[in-house]
Amino acid sequence: MKKVLIISYYWPPSGGIGVHRCLKFAKYLREYGWEPVIYAPENAQYPYFDETNFKHIPQNITILKRKIFEPFDLFKKISGRKKTDQANPVYVRDRKLSKIDKLAIWIRGNFFIPDARCFWIKPSVRFLKKYLKDNPVDAIFTDGPPHTNTDIGRRLSQATGIPWLMDFQDPWTQVDYYEMLKIGKRADRKHRKLEQLAFRTAKKTTIVSPTWKKDLESIGAKNVDVIVWGYDEDDFQGKAPDPDKEFSIVHAGQLGYDRRPDTFIKLLGDLKMEFPDFGKKLVIKFAGTVDYAIVEMIKKAGLEENYKALGNIPRPQAIEITQKAQVLLLPLNIADNAKGRIPGKLFENMRAMRPILCLGPTDSDVANIITQTNAGKAFDYNDYHNIKKYLLEIYTSFNTGNNNINVKNLEQYTNKNLTGVLAGYLDEMIK
């Protein structure tokens, strides 16, 4: 069987969505004639952990692990945070940014290149070059960010001649939070130089959305194709749970400041005032890390008693609350490249067969998928009138006990089928 070395920062016991791209590829690659060999950090400081992810690891798979140094504990100590606190104030803020937070963001963007895991690059390349001499593989696969993975793959491919497939969950210099890192001219030149080296070295590039594919090609990437996130049918085995009896609006995942649903939250507060029965039945369930400013919006709108902060929960529980929701909220990043932002949770939301209410550009890749599959509707963030109309339509269906939808053409988005697409690219790459 052909072998592929998969280099991934995220691997069980990591929680969150990021771990599932490589994990699910590894889970199904054997069915397409490829044996995965995993390389991951031994002591990574993941934002949170989820032991349930171990069940998806194939039996007797080779997993290589090496220690990694990360500066997050030092940042927490300097900024007065606890060890268990959030350590990435760029994306989700646990409080108003202090001067120390802002300094840490600037240091991260200008001195840790390509990212805060950069100290893992050289030791990993040394270790893997030695390993591959005695344990050859046919291809290398990396998934970024963190683009530390990308740079390891690039250096390893250059040193060994093994063809490399470079995969992106998010772009590199085109990512929406790149400007938030306060990167200076010198550091920006270095980021772009490394990115161009990666473009020239990779034999194949994949990314999660059609719009971002075009964006990558516009700055020099070659042989780029799309593999979206998808969902795993194994996560939905058994009878689906009964929907919530209350009018539940659910979001499971990171909800950062760049996805703040100001108009939507104000609308819920207005509906609560306008329709007392709506206010009695309304429950807002947010699972995962939520920016403190969004919580303040909820309080200001008079929705504090309707809000349930579930925190970081195991994946099976996240799937369950998704299946039970009356409305699935899906806010896209408020950013210039939001048209290409396809959150991983989109496909699980579609598989849950519950109405999706997406906030973001109505001509985005997500909006197109939602329309094609009949999975819900997408609205501009500030489209108060039409969001209200759609929400009241769902609420009426909820009150009549008929809040079901029929999502079409889902099978193309299973992780198993998408792994088949990846295997096809790997086969082409080694011809």
Secondary structure, DSSP 8 states (H G I E B T S, - for coil): -EEEEEE-S--TTB-SSTTHHHHHHHHHGGGGTEEEEEEEESS---SSB-GGGGGGS-TT-EEEEE----SHHHHHHHHT--TTS---TTTS-SSS--HHHHHHHHHHHHHSSS-TTGGGHHHHHHHHHHHHHHS--SEEEEEESSHHHHHHHHHHHHHH---EEEEESS-STTSTTTGGG---HHHHHHHHHHHHHHHHH-SEEEES-HHHHHHHHHTT--SEEE----B-GGGG-S------SSEEEEEES-B-GGG--HHHHHHHHHHHHH-HHHHHHEEEEEES-B-HHHHHHHHHTT-GGGEEEEES--HHHHHHHHHH-SEEEEE--SSTTGGG---THHHHHHHTT--EEEES-TTSHHHHHHHHHT-EEEE-TT-HHHHHHHHHHHHHHHHTT-------S-GGGBHHHHHHHHHHHHHHHT-
